[in-house]
Amino acid sequence: MTITIHLSECFFQINGVEFSFPIEIGQLKNILGECRQSVLKYNTVYTWDDLGLLAFSNNRKLAETLYVTFYAKRYVFSPKRVYSGALLVNGEDARAYYTTHKNKRVKLFKEDKSGALVLNGMRYWFDVEDKQIEGVEVSGYAEPEQAALPARLKVDQAFKHYEPIWQEWIAEIVKAVGEDNAYYNLTHGITEQNVQQCKADANFKMPAALLNFYKINNVDYNGITSAFSFSINDWQYDLIPFAKIKADWEAIQSLNNADDEVGVGSFSDQVKVIGYANPAWVPFAEGRNGDYLLYDTDPSEKGDFGQIIELQNESWQRNVVAESLEALLKNEIALIKAGKKDFTFILES
């Protein structure tokens, strides 16, 4: 049997018969023939082995999703053959259309690396692994509701200079990485609730500079990496989401012992030594290996308030790597502009 699945601006058809999701299982059987059934924990899968097609149903009556298989897998419900029919978008082969129309792709979730083609209240979501299209998921599509953004907090006059620096940093990262990259995790600036949560712990003091820096923009947490990072001594330090700063500060302080003098000789004379880490050092970027960049609010007589310290966990190095947050940002922007920032992992992942 030859199957043609066609999505256009005007219709969705299987072998010339128009459908919309959810589709009755009986209607699919009328078009595709009989199939086998696999009852799983959360849904039921209908498999057309010779056609390379799957249908997923939550109630065994209606199919919410149709899956077109282009790569053989070994699940109990996987079809014995891959799909050999036509899968079309506006009359063109769907895989070719997907490749040549990158600007048409819609991300269905924050870290969606492949994206979907959306037309006429329907979507083709492309299941891509190692740059190979393993299948296409076909289902209905509803525009997600846009949550109202919280009111943007006013930046104190003394820190207004952070605003153009943020804008320039964002512009350079967009040029290098693109806003659609999975690791482009920029988000709205912090809320009043974030500020109050910081004030709730008398032992922790958020520096005004960092507070105002995050009023402008923030980042979402990504467990792997972030496009918003700082290059220091051949290492990348990812910007920490504001809500995570206090937890990271507590983790660093848990290693502190005022009587511990191991490695103190490796500390810069610009920093004030208090055990493993001075409680007045506030982390804002992490190396994902126990190393951090810290904002210093208690420098030695030779140091400067607001200097940036690189805390190296294993080597006990505590070096001043920038005289201020502003200087650190400007240096990072200069590296990107000069092509000296390595985005290879972010671009190839």
N, C-alpha and C positions, 0 to 999 in steps of 0.2 A: 504494500500500500504506500502511495506517495502522499506526504503531508505537506501542506503549505500553511504557515502561520504568518499572518500579515498585520502589522500595526501601522496605521497611518493617522493623519490629522483628523480623519473623518470616521474611522472604524477600526475595530479589531476583529479579525476573521480567522477561522480555522477551516481550511478547505472551502472557502467562499461563504461560510455560514457565520453571521455576526454574533458575537458574544460580548458580555461584560461580566466582570467578577463581582461576587462569587458565581461559579458555574455549577449547575447541577451535575453530579457524577453521572447520572443516567444520560444526560445530553452529551457528555464527553464520550461515553461508551457508544452512543449512536454514531458518532463521527469516527472514533478511533478504534472501535471494536472492544472485545472483552480484555480484561487485565487481571493481574493478581493483586492481592491486598495484603499489606503489612500493618498490623495494629501495634503502634508504639505507645510509649508512656503518655505523650502529650498530644499526639495526632495520629491519623491514619494515612498511609501512603499507598497510592494506586500506581502500579507500574505496568507500562506497556513495553515489554522486554524487546520486542522486535522493532519498535519505533524509536527507542531511546528517549521516552517521555515519562515524566512523573507528575502526579497531582497530589497535593497535600490538602487534607481536610481535617477540621477540628470536630466535626459532628457526623461524619460519614455520609452526609447528604450533599454538601456543597464544597466545591474545591475553591480555596482562597488563593492558591498559587499553582501555576504550572511550571515545571522545570524542564528545560531542553538540554539534554546531555551531549556534550561534545568530547568528553574525556571519561573513559571507563574507570569506575571506582568499585570498591569491594564491599559496600554496605549490603546488608541483607535485602534491601529494597532496590538496589541499583539495577538498572536495565542491563540485559545481556549484550545489547548493541548500542552504539552511539547514534545520535540523530543524523539521518541522511537526507531529510527533506529540506524545504526552503524555509528560512526564517528571515522575514523581510521587514524593513522600516521604510515607509514611503516608496515602496517598490524596489528598494535596493537591498542587497544582502546586509543583514543586521551587523555582522562582524566587521565588514568593510566600512559600513556607515559609522560604526562606533569608533573605528580607528581614524577616520578622516574628519570626524566632527567632534573633536575634543571639547569645543566650546559649547556643545549641546548637552554635555554630561551634567547630571545633577547628583550631588552628594546626598545620600539618604540618611546618613548619620555622621557624627563628628569625624570619625576616623575612617570613613569610606574611601578607600584608595582607588577603587575602580569607577564607581559612579553608575548612574542609570540614564537611559534615554526615556524621556517622559513626553507622551503625546495623548491628547484626548482623554485625560483621566485614567490613563494606563501607563505602565512602566515596564521596560526591559532592564533588569538589573544584571550586570555582567559579573560573573564569578571568575575573577582573574587570579591566578597563582603563577608566580615566576614569569610574568608577562604573557602567559598562555590563557586564553579564554576556555575554561573548563566547562562552562555551561551558562545558560541565561535563565534567570528567574522572571516569569511573566505574571503580573498581578495588577490589581487596581491601584490607583495612586490618588491620594488626597493631599492637597497642599497643607503642610504643617502650620499650626497656629503660631504666630509670632508673639512670644511673651514680651510684655512691655518692659523696657529697660528701666532700671532704677534711676533716680535722679543722680546726675553726675555731681560729685562733691566739689566744692570750690577749692582750688589750689591756693595755698597761702602765697601772698605776694613775694615773699623771700625765695620761693621755689618755682616761680613762674618760668624761669629759664629752662626748666626740665621739659616744658611742653614742646618747643621746637626741636629739642634733642630727640625726644620720643618720636616725633613725626619723621625726622630724618632717618632714625634707626629703622623704623617700620618701612619707609620707602626703599631703603637699601636691601632689606631682607625680602621684600616683595619682588624686587628685581632679580635677586639671586635664587629664591626658592619658589615664590608664588604663593598666593593666598589659599590655593586649593590643596597644598601639600598637607599630609596627615600630621606633620609636626609643626605646622604653623598654628600655634595654640593661643594666639592673642585673644583677649576678651575685654569686656567692659571694665572700667576702673572700679575700685572697691566701693562698698556701700557704707552707710552710717552704722549698720549692724556689724560689719567687719571691724570698724573702728572701736565700737563699744566692747566687742569681744576681746580685743587687745588690752583694753583698760581694766578688764575684770581681774587680771592677775597683777597684784602689786609688785611681785618679784620680777616681772618682765616689763621692760620699757621699750616701746617702739620709737626709734628716732624719728623726729619730725621730717627729716629728709626722705626717709624711706616711705613714711606715711603719705607724703605728698607725691612722691614718685609713683606710687601705686594708685593714687587718686586718678591719675591720668589714664593709665592702662594697667591691666593685670594679665595673667596667663592662666589657662586651665592646666591641671596636672596631666602629664603624659608619663607613663611608666618607663618609656624608653629614652626619649630625648626631647629637645625643644629647639626650634629655629631661633629662639631668643636666648642666646648664650654669649658667654665671654671667653675669649681665647687668652689664656694665661700660661706661660711656660709650657707650651706644646700640649695643653690640656683644655678641654671644653667644660665650662661651668654653666649649667642651665639655670635660667632665671627661675626662682622658686615662686609658686603661687602664694599670694599674700596669706591665705588661710593656713598654709603649711609652715610659715616661718616660725611661729611660736613652738610648734612640735619639734622642729629641727633644732631650735635653740635649747629646748629641754633635753633632747638626745645628746647634744654636745655637752651640756652641763652635767649630765649623768656620768660622764667620764672624768669629771673634774675632781681633783683632790688637792687641796691647798698645800699639803705636805709633799706632794709629788714633784720632785725637782728633775726628773729624768728628761733630758733633751732641752732644758731651759737655755743652754748655751747656744742652741740653734735659733733662738728668738731674736728678731731684729731689736736693736736698742731703741727703736721708735715706738715699741709696744710695751705695755705694762704687764708684767708677768704675774698671773695668778693661776697656778696649777696648770691644768691642761688647756683651759681657755678662760679668759676673763669674762665674767657674766655680762659685761658691758659691750661685748662683741656680738653683733646681731647678724645672723646668716641671711643672705638674700639670693645666693646662687650656689648650686651644688655640683660636685664632680661625679656623683653617683658611685663614689668609692670611699666615702668617709671624709673627703676633702671638701672645703667650703671657701667661698668668698664672704668676708664679714665686714660689716660697717662698724668702725671703732668709735665709741663715744667716751673712751677713757684712755687716751694715749699717754705715753711717757712724756717727760719734759722735752725730749727730742722729736716727738711726733706731733701730728696735727689732728685735731678733732675732725672726724668724718673721713679719715684715711681708710683705704681698703686693704684688708689683710687677707693673705692667702694662708689658710690653715691646712697644712699637709698632715694627715692623720698618722701615717707610719713613720715618716722621717722626722716628725716634730718640728718641721720648718714653720715659722710664723713670720712671713715676709710682708712688707708693705709693697703692694703692686701698683697702687695709684694714690695720688694725694687726695682724691675726692671721688664721689660717685659720678660727678659730671666729667671728670678727666677719664675715668674708666669707660664711660659711654662714648666719648669722643674718640678714644683710641680704638674701640671696637668698630665704630663707623668707618674710621680711616682704614682699618684692615680690610673691611668688606669692599670699600671703594678701590683699594689697591689690588684686589684679587688675591689677597693673602689669607682669607678666611676659608677654611675647608668645609664645604657643605656636601661632600661626596656621599657620606652615609645617608643624610637626609634626602638627597635627590635620588639615590638608587634603591632605597628601601621600599 
